[in-house]
Amino acid sequence: MGKKVTVVGAGFYGSTTAQRLAEYDVFDTVVITDIVEGKPAGLALDLNQSRAIEGFETKVVGVTTGPNGEGYEAIEGSDVVVITAGLPRKPGMSRMDLLETNAKIVRQVAENVAKYAPNAVVIVVSNPLDEMTALAQLATQFPKNRVLGQAGMLDTARFSNFVAEALNVPVKSVRTLTLGSHGDTMVPVPSQSTVNGKPLRDAMPAAQIEELVVKTRNGGAEVVALLKTGSAYYAPSAAAARMAKAVAEDSGDVMPVCAWVDGEYGISGVYLGVEAQIGAEGVKRVVETDLDADELASLKEAAEAVRAKQADVASM
């Protein structure tokens, strides 16, 4: 049987994710769902008509879903489900401002995923990311390795881009890493960041690195402020699609994601941004990266900050 992936939510993020997944041509079917009547079917029609031009065979199917789970039977047998559903940020809003509204949406989606795609790996991208990932796991009751969140891939990509621009070097020559939460307690890891294989700290002064860290932390807010009517989707969808591809191909690629941490770094019982090996079962294992003392302290601080908020969502 061929591979199947579902993208829940047909906004800019969801539709761009569906496009990337279809163009990879590693799935037989991409299902895109939304509560807006006709929108997913229209997008699917449009995407399918691009197949002859872009040269992919993946079939895109669009389905409208209802408040009582109508339409979700279309996701049956999905190997991966990407949850993008929820409201995007508006200028001046923090990710946490979305907590209550998006918790209701994500819970309902997750319950339907559990019903119709009980063997899927779930990739959560709805904000606030760390909390919604924890909520999706609670609502699906899936093993924790099969529910993960997209955050570190995006934050790391933003950090790498800013470093490449600042040094005027090719972006592929830069390797950076961010851990922790998706938001205020993001933990950049300069000790593991390099430019052309040499330490980032040798390539630029500490003050400039700190400036780029702040810019990375505010990367999403900067986009929101400029767009005024939505939030980022090109870079975030690229990150989510790469994660889904790694699951489909059982690649074992190591990526920074929001994963369940249980003992690694001396931290237990929390969803947190860490590096993890990704494959068919979701997170194969959390990879402990060598951190300096300050970075480790910041990661533990981030863990406690998100732990408190993740406890709150259990009752939502």
Backbone hydrogen bonds, N-H to C=O, Kabsch-Sander energy under -0.5 kcal/mol:
donor,donor_aa,acceptor,acceptor_aa,energy
5,V,29,T,-2.2
6,T,80,V,-2.5
7,V,31,V,-3.3
8,V,6,T,-0.5
8,V,82,V,-2.9
9,G,7,V,-0.7
9,G,33,T,-2.6
15,S,11,G,-3.0
16,T,12,F,-2.0
17,T,13,Y,-2.3
18,A,14,G,-2.5
19,Q,15,S,-2.1
20,R,16,T,-2.4
21,L,17,T,-2.6
22,A,18,A,-2.4
23,E,19,Q,-2.6
24,Y,20,R,-1.5
25,D,21,L,-0.7
25,D,22,A,-1.0
26,V,21,L,-0.6
28,D,3,K,-2.2
29,T,3,K,-1.7
30,V,59,K,-2.7
31,V,5,V,-2.9
32,I,61,V,-3.0
33,T,7,V,-2.3
34,D,63,V,-1.5
37,E,35,I,-0.7
39,K,36,V,-1.3
42,G,38,G,-2.5
43,L,39,K,-2.3
44,A,40,P,-2.4
45,L,41,A,-2.3
46,D,42,G,-2.1
47,L,43,L,-2.9
48,N,44,A,-2.8
49,Q,45,L,-1.5
50,S,47,L,-1.4
51,R,48,N,-1.2
53,I,50,S,-0.5
54,E,50,S,-2.8
55,G,51,R,-2.2
56,F,51,R,-1.0
59,K,28,D,-2.8
61,V,30,V,-2.9
63,V,32,I,-2.5
65,T,34,D,-2.5
66,G,70,E,-1.9
69,G,66,G,-1.7
72,Y,69,G,-1.6
74,A,71,G,-1.8
75,I,72,Y,-2.0
76,E,73,E,-1.4
77,G,116,Y,-1.0
78,S,75,I,-1.8
79,D,4,K,-2.9
80,V,4,K,-1.3
81,V,121,V,-2.6
82,V,6,T,-3.2
83,I,81,V,-0.6
83,I,123,I,-2.7
84,T,8,V,-2.3
84,T,82,V,-0.9
85,A,8,V,-0.6
93,M,90,K,-2.4
97,D,94,S,-0.8
98,L,95,R,-1.4
99,L,96,M,-1.9
102,N,98,L,-2.7
103,A,99,L,-2.0
104,K,100,E,-1.4
105,I,101,T,-1.4
106,V,102,N,-3.1
107,R,103,A,-2.3
108,Q,104,K,-1.9
109,V,105,I,-2.3
110,A,106,V,-2.9
111,E,107,R,-2.3
112,N,108,Q,-1.6
113,V,109,V,-2.3
114,A,110,A,-2.4
115,K,111,E,-1.5
116,Y,112,N,-2.4
117,A,113,V,-3.0
120,A,117,A,-1.9
121,V,79,D,-2.4
122,V,120,A,-0.5
122,V,146,R,-3.3
123,I,81,V,-2.9
123,I,121,V,-0.5
124,V,122,V,-0.6
124,V,148,L,-2.9
125,V,83,I,-2.5
126,S,83,I,-0.8
132,M,128,P,-2.5
133,T,129,L,-2.3
134,A,130,D,-1.8
135,L,131,E,-2.4
136,A,132,M,-2.5
137,Q,133,T,-1.8
138,L,134,A,-2.1
139,A,135,L,-2.8
140,T,136,A,-2.4
141,Q,137,Q,-2.4
146,R,143,P,-1.9
147,V,144,K,-1.3
148,L,122,V,-2.7
149,G,258,C,-2.5
150,Q,124,V,-2.6
151,A,149,G,-0.7
153,M,256,P,-1.0
155,D,151,A,-2.8
156,T,152,G,-2.8
157,A,153,M,-1.9
158,R,154,L,-2.4
159,F,155,D,-2.4
160,S,156,T,-2.8
161,N,157,A,-2.3
162,F,158,R,-2.4
163,V,159,F,-2.3
164,A,160,S,-2.6
165,E,161,N,-2.4
166,A,162,F,-2.4
167,L,163,V,-2.2
168,N,164,A,-1.0
169,V,164,A,-1.9
173,S,170,P,-1.7
174,V,171,V,-1.4
175,R,194,T,-2.9
179,L,187,V,-3.4
180,G,273,G,-2.4
181,S,185,T,-1.4
183,G,181,S,-1.3
186,M,183,G,-1.6
187,V,179,L,-3.1
189,V,177,L,-2.6
192,Q,189,V,-1.6
193,S,190,P,-1.7
194,T,175,R,-2.9
195,V,198,K,-3.0
196,N,173,S,-3.3
198,K,195,V,-2.1
200,L,193,S,-2.9
202,D,199,P,-1.5
203,A,199,P,-0.8
203,A,200,L,-0.9
204,M,200,L,-1.7
208,Q,205,P,-0.6
209,I,205,P,-2.0
210,E,206,A,-2.5
211,E,207,A,-1.8
212,L,208,Q,-2.2
213,V,209,I,-2.1
214,V,210,E,-2.2
215,K,211,E,-2.1
216,T,212,L,-2.3
217,R,213,V,-2.7
218,N,214,V,-2.0
219,G,216,T,-1.7
222,E,218,N,-2.4
223,V,219,G,-1.5
224,V,220,G,-2.5
225,A,221,A,-2.6
226,L,222,E,-1.6
227,L,223,V,-2.9
228,K,224,V,-2.8
237,S,233,Y,-2.1
238,A,234,Y,-1.7
239,A,235,A,-1.9
240,A,236,P,-2.4
241,A,237,S,-2.6
242,R,238,A,-1.9
243,M,239,A,-1.9
244,A,240,A,-2.3
245,K,241,A,-2.4
246,A,242,R,-2.1
247,V,243,M,-1.7
248,A,244,A,-2.6
249,E,245,K,-2.5
250,D,247,V,-1.0
251,S,246,A,-2.0
252,G,278,I,-2.0
253,D,278,I,-0.6
255,M,253,D,-0.6
255,M,276,A,-2.7
257,V,255,M,-0.7
257,V,274,V,-2.8
258,C,149,G,-2.9
259,A,257,V,-0.8
259,A,272,L,-2.5
261,V,270,V,-2.8
262,D,260,W,-0.5
263,G,267,I,-3.2
266,G,263,G,-1.7
267,I,264,E,-2.3
269,G,261,V,-0.9
270,V,261,V,-1.3
272,L,259,A,-2.6
272,L,270,V,-0.5
273,G,180,G,-1.7
274,V,257,V,-2.8
274,V,272,L,-0.7
275,E,287,V,-0.6
276,A,255,M,-2.7
277,Q,285,R,-2.8
278,I,253,D,-2.9
278,I,276,A,-0.5
279,G,282,G,-2.7
282,G,279,G,-2.4
283,V,145,N,-2.6
283,V,281,E,-0.7
284,K,277,Q,-3.3
284,K,282,G,-0.8
285,R,277,Q,-0.9
287,V,275,E,-2.9
288,E,286,V,-0.6
289,T,287,V,-0.7
291,L,289,T,-0.5
296,L,292,D,-2.5
297,A,293,A,-2.3
298,S,294,D,-2.3
299,L,295,E,-2.1
300,K,296,L,-2.3
301,E,297,A,-2.0
302,A,298,S,-2.5
303,A,299,L,-2.2
304,E,300,K,-1.8
305,A,301,E,-2.0
306,V,302,A,-2.6
307,R,303,A,-2.1
308,A,304,E,-1.7
309,K,305,A,-1.2
310,Q,306,V,-2.9
311,A,307,R,-1.8
312,D,308,A,-1.1
313,V,309,K,-1.3
314,A,310,Q,-0.8
314,A,311,A,-0.6
315,S,312,D,-1.2
316,M,313,V,-1.9
